[in-house]
């Protein structure tokens, strides 16, 4: 199967597991011979989107920039994996339309669990009103209405979620189905 480019777009609240899953899927796709680039939201904000704030306009600009890079990679037969909160459905849908070969993964996790996981204490500060415009607390996060796959990162191990994502990519025809090899106990 000749590699065709596509974009795998991870969306979800901060700390929901987007980057962890993106890296696990990247590893599997590289092992299968794909060319892959991961665009992590935090790294993009430091480089490509430096100077942008967290207003709706700036967040939209950030997602459009990530989407543009994903579009370039996709059309050049690279698998682009984006891991960014991308809180607004309108912009995610705009990026989907621009790219075409687009698979959305919603990393779903309750705020209570995210606050427990949060080593920086940002959720606790946001919930206490010390941080303003925090996505999912006092700034909106619009859940995807029709993501190709939803992973509930509070109840499923990352490796299992990554396996389900790759299986879904196989079902959708973006990745060749790999023959399952089972080693039976002797």
Secondary structure, 3 states (H helix, E strand, C coil): CCCCCEEEEEECCCCCCHHHHHHHHHHHHHHCCCCEEEEEHHHHHHCCCCCCCCCHHHHHHHHHHHHHHHHHHHHCCCEEEEECCCCCHHHHHHHHHHHCCEEEEEEECCHHHHHHHCCCCHHHHHHCCCCCCCECCCECCCCCCCCCEEEECCCCCHHHHHHHHHHHHHHCCCCCCCCCCCCCCC
